Amino acid sequence: MKRGFATEFIGKRSIDGHVDRCPGCGKLTLLGSYTTTRCAKWLGLPLLPLGRVRVLDECPHCGRRGCTSHRRLAKVRKQDLKAMMEGFTRKPDDPGTCAHGLHTLMVYDEKAWFLDVMKTYGLRFEKEARIQALIAQGLCRFGQYDEAAAYCRKALVLGGGKPIEELLEKCEALRDHQDDGTMFDALRPQPEGAWAAYVPAIAAAAATALFLLSMGISSTRNYRAWLVNGSLRKYHFQIDDTDYSLAPGGRMPVKLRLGSHVLHYDSMPDRTIEYDISLLKQLLGQHLLVINPDAMALLEVETAGSGNPQHAIGGQVHLFPGVRLPWFGLRQRDNALEHEKDMLSLHRPPTHAEMVAQLHALGMDAQAAAYARQALRMEPATPEAEALLRIALDGADPEAAEAFLRHGTSILPPLLPWHLRYQDYAMLSSPGRDLVGEYTARCKEHPDEPAFFYLLGRIAPDRADARKLFVHAERGGGMGGLGYFAIAHDHFNHAEFAEARPYSQQAMERAPRRADFLRFHESILLALRDYDALLALLERHETDDPELPGEEVYYLTCAGYHREAEAAALRHHESRGTPLPKLTAVRYHAVGNIESYLDCLAESADPHAAIERHLHRGEVAQADALVSATEEHAYWEHLVLYCAAMASSQAEIAERHWSRALDEIDAVDPAAARERLLLSAPTAPTEDAVERLDLPAREKALVLAALAFRFPEQREAFNSLSGKFNFEPGYPRLLLKAWTAPRRLPSGTASPEALQPAA
């Protein structure tokens, strides 16, 4: 049975040989050395040469031989001869140097050099048996058997021993047969050519020439391009009625004829592509065409030495001039770039959110919004829909946003994120618009779909009707607690914390692992000052939340467990590494010890400590300077400065921070847009309008305090409501408590209302 792949020596040249006894079979014969070529073979046919090899002392009888690469032999020979010459230079009178030199020259068959060293140094070391034996061995190797025998006898006289006797016998035996010149000639290797090893290379060169010739002929008719898929799903498209399919993040080379081509993809209008660049012009002009049917691929061009890559996204056809790529390859983004060439790569993160983040990092905000819209059109039910919708609608006016959202609201089963955004934008664009009829019809058409009842409850004008719809939505499989959560949220926004508690508990029972349900229930318990229940809740749901140590210490302190709070602070300091002064500041904050709280806050290296100290001391100008030194702050931090400035009658600082607060409110989010409209209104809002704001408790308390300063005629009502929501621990709770506290008038003083002039 023939082997598949094998290697074989082909050709013989630079042939040498000497008579010696074979170490393998023990026969006295001619050991030949020659240079040959190692060749890879397939089923006996040579494929390609693998390199030159030197065969050493090959026995014609048993085949024993040594092999080494020609390059390695030349390198070692050069090193050994150099070492020999250095030895003669350093220690010319040392017999060891002479012995090393004779042995080296004999091994590398340097006959003339060997005879010269023998004449120069041989007489100098006539008393050295080792030197005489090496000379005899070398002369025997080079065919001078009589002289070799003479040196053998000298070595025997000097005590050479049995090896010299055996060498003498071999020299005498070879001398006896020396007259027969044909004794070993038949065993000498014969020269052979190695042309067969290079036949495949010649054939490959000829095939390459033919291929290049055919490419040159076709270069006047065809154009090379790449098809890429920048989305996370497989899709199909057509070019000139030819169907193509691309996997997520896939790429495919395509060869198109010059002229007009039609690209048809999904519901997009057909795209006509004009090609007028031949392959020859591509090679000379360095042009590359990339077709991206879904317009979602992020392409990156890295130019050697520029350090400033260019990016392209959002088009179905991209033409890149000056891109030097062998055979127009399109690299993957995670591959290392070859710095000596321009490289084109396809950047395809594993999620839509990472792609959007990448586009934002590149300063391509408009392209990020367009990418999010295209991703949602392709896959409306993606798990990333809630995050993508916020980005997709960035900068869009309410009417355009509503038109886009209708695409997702028409899908069944209903996609909740789409409907939530649709309701918010529809009511924002038309405040008096009534969506109740639309969703009532949906509930009648799909009575077994709880999501429509939940959505109808969100827009119901009557709170009692809304609660009934939310309860109905939770029947059977329900909405996973969202209905109960909505009822609890409505009570919470109206400061009805006791009424919100049972519904929040039911929501947690339906979805015990939802973090937003847990945090909301914690806010309800905090509003009710039920610190024992809060501690029990933390114990049941302990996580790695970095806010957990401060919350536990705060709740223990407020519940009156001061020793336990101190022990908890020490435990968290040792186990989690939370700074002990920071936890001590929490304890002082819980009992209202402002000075000690500020001292511990400063000791914990909190960057906000200086601002808080100035605000508590009424040093508004100094606090304003610290805030103004930074570039950005959350809108509610500017509201804190507004309230502090109003409390200190510094109107200029107050108005500046009021304007900055309005500028920092996120106008993209519908809930934030409602808040901005309420704060920017010239007249005081109603309490119900404020209660409907969907804000965290701390921000709601701050907004109410700011409205109390903005509209003094309703200060008492707004301050009272602000006090109900001012239960979140930490900044600015103590400030709000001081600003919204009821003002006590001296006895016998009329109230501010009584001092107003009569109408």
Secondary structure as UniProt FT lines:
FT   STRAND          5..21
FT   TURN            23..25
FT   STRAND          28..42
FT   TURN            43..44
FT   STRAND          45..58
FT   TURN            60..62
FT   STRAND          66..69
FT   HELIX           70..90
FT   TURN            92..93
FT   HELIX           95..107
FT   TURN            108..109
FT   HELIX           111..121
FT   HELIX           123..125
FT   TURN            126..127
FT   HELIX           129..141
FT   TURN            142..143
FT   HELIX           145..157
FT   TURN            158..159
FT   HELIX           162..176
FT   TURN            177..179
FT   TURN            181..184
FT   HELIX           185..187
FT   HELIX           195..198
FT   HELIX           199..218
FT   TURN            219..221
FT   STRAND          222..228
FT   STRAND          235..239
FT   TURN            240..241
FT   STRAND          242..246
FT   TURN            248..249
FT   STRAND          251..257
FT   STRAND          259..264
FT   TURN            266..267
FT   STRAND          271..275
FT   HELIX           279..285
FT   STRAND          287..291
FT   TURN            293..294
FT   STRAND          298..302
FT   TURN            304..306
FT   STRAND          310..312
FT   STRAND          317..321
FT   HELIX           326..328
FT   STRAND          331..332
FT   TURN            333..334
FT   TURN            339..340
FT   STRAND          343..347
FT   HELIX           352..361
FT   TURN            362..363
FT   HELIX           365..378
FT   TURN            380..381
FT   TURN            383..384
FT   HELIX           385..392
FT   TURN            393..395
FT   HELIX           398..409
FT   HELIX           416..429
FT   TURN            431..432
FT   HELIX           436..445
FT   TURN            447..448
FT   HELIX           450..459
FT   HELIX           463..473
FT   TURN            476..481
FT   HELIX           482..493
FT   TURN            494..495
FT   HELIX           497..510
FT   TURN            512..513
FT   HELIX           515..527
FT   TURN            528..529
FT   HELIX           531..540
FT   TURN            546..547
FT   HELIX           548..558
FT   TURN            559..560
FT   HELIX           562..576
FT   HELIX           580..591
FT   HELIX           594..603
FT   TURN            604..605
FT   TURN            607..608
FT   HELIX           609..616
FT   TURN            617..618
FT   HELIX           620..628
FT   HELIX           635..647
FT   TURN            648..649
FT   HELIX           651..664
FT   HELIX           670..680
FT   HELIX           687..691
FT   HELIX           697..710
FT   HELIX           712..714
FT   HELIX           715..725
FT   TURN            726..727
FT   TURN            731..732
FT   HELIX           733..739
FT   TURN            747..748
FT   TURN            752..755
//
